[in-house]
Every structure is written in structure tokens, then in C-alpha cells.
Amino acid sequence: MAAKTNFEDNIFYLSTLVKSLKAGISLDIDPEYFREKMVEDILFVDSNLSRIYSALKEGVYLIKRNEYLRNLARAKRIFADFLTDTLEGGYSFASSLDQYSTKFRASRSEQLADIQAINHLLDQPLSENVEQGDIISRDEYRFLFQADDQSDDQ
């Protein structure tokens, strides 16, 4: 990922894309024109939701991490619901995607598992999310502030 990731906009875009997919799959469109693009977009959303989740899982010090995680869980829920409706044949176009049902089921399961993991992360206090090696000791604080005091004297 880039040095500065725009989680809020990325999650918003993926949610919007899922809503667009849902609108498109609800139409009586011809599979020979749109099947490949529909599958490509579904796999794109699945992949990027997972990538964003991985980045947020690792970024325990992000200022708005909990907000991003909540938004991501919402986006994952929208996507999982879309996959469920697609797999259950809730859309006329869905029957043309039957050959991808195994992949879509696996994606849905992964998204639902991630939602549970996100909810667990959000329920944990910050101290449990931070590894012990990442905590600054009193001696380290003293050293850091002592260095600041010395530079102020000069």
C-alpha cells in the first residue's frame, strides 16, 4: 500500500461499487456482454476489502482506526449480503454466474469471518491491540524528554 492510505475514501468507493453491482445485477442485462465485467468487479471488491482489512489490522496506531474498522465492517456486510443474494438467485442475472458460485461462497465466508474479527477488535481495549514491545517505558520517556529539555536550554 502507499505510504498514506485514504481508508475512508477507499472504503466508500468499494461500498459504492457494491451498490452499483447490485443495481446492475438487478437489471435484465445480457450475460454475454456483462458477465466478465461483473465477475471482475466482484473479485476486485473482494480482494480490496481484504487488503484494506489487512492494512487496518496492522495499523494499531492509526488515529481513526476504529472508525475505519466500523466502516469496513459495514462495507463487508453490504458485500456479503450482495453475495448471498447472488448465490441464492435473488437476481435474474445471477443464474449466469453459477460457474463462480464456489468462489463467491468462499468470498462470502471470508468476509463474514472478517466482520466477526473486526467486531472482536473493536471490543478490545487499546492495550490488548498493542504488542508489549511497542510500549515506551518510563526510562525511554525520561530520555526523550531529557533530550528536549537540553535542546531548549541551548
C-alpha positions as CSV (number, residue, x, y, z in Angstrom):
1,M,0.0,0.0,0.0
2,A,1.0,3.6,-0.5
3,A,2.7,5.5,2.4
4,K,-0.6,7.4,3.0
5,T,-3.7,5.3,2.5
6,N,-7.0,7.1,2.3
7,F,-9.0,4.4,4.1
8,E,-12.2,6.4,4.3
9,D,-12.4,7.2,0.6
10,N,-11.3,3.7,-0.4
11,I,-13.9,2.0,1.7
12,F,-16.6,4.5,0.5
13,Y,-15.6,3.7,-3.1
14,L,-15.8,0.0,-2.6
15,S,-19.2,0.3,-0.9
16,T,-20.5,2.4,-3.8
17,L,-19.2,-0.1,-6.3
18,V,-21.1,-2.9,-4.5
19,K,-24.3,-0.9,-4.6
20,S,-23.6,-0.3,-8.3
21,L,-23.1,-4.0,-8.9
22,K,-26.3,-4.7,-7.0
23,A,-28.2,-2.3,-9.2
24,G,-26.6,-3.7,-12.4
25,I,-27.2,-7.4,-11.5
26,S,-30.9,-6.5,-10.7
27,L,-31.4,-5.4,-14.3
28,D,-32.3,-7.8,-17.1
29,I,-29.0,-7.4,-18.9
30,D,-27.4,-9.8,-21.3
31,P,-24.8,-12.1,-19.7
32,E,-22.7,-12.3,-22.9
33,Y,-22.0,-8.6,-22.7
34,F,-21.6,-8.1,-18.9
35,R,-20.7,-11.4,-17.2
36,E,-16.9,-11.0,-17.4
37,K,-17.1,-7.4,-16.1
38,M,-19.5,-8.3,-13.3
39,V,-17.2,-11.1,-12.1
40,E,-14.1,-8.9,-12.5
41,D,-15.7,-6.2,-10.3
42,I,-16.9,-8.7,-7.7
43,L,-13.4,-10.2,-7.4
44,F,-11.9,-6.7,-7.3
45,V,-14.1,-5.7,-4.4
46,D,-13.4,-8.9,-2.6
47,S,-9.7,-8.5,-3.0
48,N,-9.5,-4.9,-1.9
49,L,-11.8,-5.3,1.1
50,S,-9.4,-7.9,2.3
51,R,-6.3,-5.8,1.6
52,I,-7.8,-2.8,3.4
53,Y,-8.6,-5.1,6.4
54,S,-5.0,-6.4,6.5
55,A,-3.7,-2.9,6.5
56,L,-6.0,-1.8,9.3
57,K,-5.2,-4.8,11.3
58,E,-1.6,-4.0,11.2
59,G,-2.1,-0.2,11.8
60,V,-2.8,-0.3,15.5
61,Y,-1.6,3.3,15.9
62,L,-3.9,4.9,13.2
63,I,-5.8,7.8,14.7
64,K,-9.2,6.9,13.2
65,R,-8.6,3.2,13.1
66,N,-11.8,2.2,15.0
67,E,-13.9,4.5,12.7
68,Y,-12.3,2.9,9.6
69,L,-12.8,-0.6,11.0
70,R,-16.5,0.1,11.6
71,N,-16.9,1.5,8.1
72,L,-15.0,-1.5,6.7
73,A,-17.3,-3.9,8.6
74,R,-20.3,-2.1,7.1
75,A,-18.8,-2.4,3.6
76,K,-18.0,-6.1,4.1
77,R,-21.6,-6.6,5.3
78,I,-23.0,-5.0,2.2
79,F,-20.8,-7.1,0.0
80,A,-21.5,-10.3,1.9
81,D,-25.3,-9.6,1.6
82,F,-24.8,-9.0,-2.1
83,L,-23.0,-12.3,-2.5
84,T,-25.7,-14.1,-0.5
85,D,-28.5,-12.7,-2.7
86,T,-26.4,-13.5,-5.8
87,L,-25.8,-17.1,-4.7
88,E,-29.5,-17.6,-3.8
89,G,-30.6,-16.5,-7.2
90,G,-32.2,-13.3,-6.0
91,Y,-31.3,-11.6,-9.3
92,S,-32.2,-12.6,-12.8
93,F,-28.6,-12.2,-13.9
94,A,-27.4,-14.4,-11.0
95,S,-28.0,-17.6,-12.9
96,S,-25.3,-16.7,-15.4
97,L,-22.8,-16.6,-12.6
98,D,-23.4,-20.2,-11.4
99,Q,-19.9,-21.3,-12.5
100,Y,-18.4,-18.9,-9.9
101,S,-20.6,-20.0,-7.0
102,T,-17.8,-21.8,-5.3
103,K,-15.5,-18.8,-5.4
104,F,-18.4,-16.5,-4.3
105,R,-19.3,-18.8,-1.3
106,A,-15.6,-18.8,-0.2
107,S,-15.5,-15.0,-0.5
108,R,-18.7,-14.6,1.5
109,S,-17.4,-16.9,4.2
110,E,-14.1,-14.9,4.4
111,Q,-16.0,-11.6,4.5
112,L,-18.3,-12.8,7.3
113,A,-15.3,-14.2,9.3
114,D,-13.5,-10.8,8.9
115,I,-16.6,-9.0,10.1
116,Q,-16.6,-11.1,13.3
117,A,-12.8,-10.4,13.7
118,I,-13.4,-6.7,13.3
119,N,-16.1,-6.7,15.9
120,H,-13.8,-8.5,18.2
121,L,-11.0,-6.0,17.6
122,L,-13.4,-3.1,18.3
123,D,-14.5,-4.7,21.6
124,Q,-10.9,-5.0,22.8
125,P,-9.3,-2.2,24.8
126,L,-6.4,-0.5,23.0
127,S,-3.8,-2.1,25.3
128,E,-4.7,-5.5,24.0
129,N,-4.3,-4.4,20.4
130,V,-0.8,-3.1,21.1
131,E,2.1,-5.6,21.4
132,Q,4.1,-5.3,24.6
133,G,7.3,-4.5,22.6
134,D,5.6,-1.3,21.3
135,I,5.1,0.3,24.6
136,I,7.5,3.1,25.7
137,S,9.0,2.5,29.1
138,R,9.4,5.2,31.8
139,D,13.1,5.3,31.2
140,E,12.6,5.9,27.5
141,Y,10.2,8.7,28.2
142,R,12.7,10.2,30.6
143,F,15.4,10.0,28.0
144,L,13.2,11.6,25.3
145,F,12.1,14.4,27.4
146,Q,15.5,15.0,28.8
147,A,16.8,15.4,25.3
148,D,14.1,18.0,24.7
149,D,15.0,19.9,27.9
150,Q,18.6,20.0,26.9
151,S,17.9,21.4,23.4
152,D,15.6,24.1,25.0
153,D,18.5,25.3,27.2
154,Q,20.7,25.9,24.2
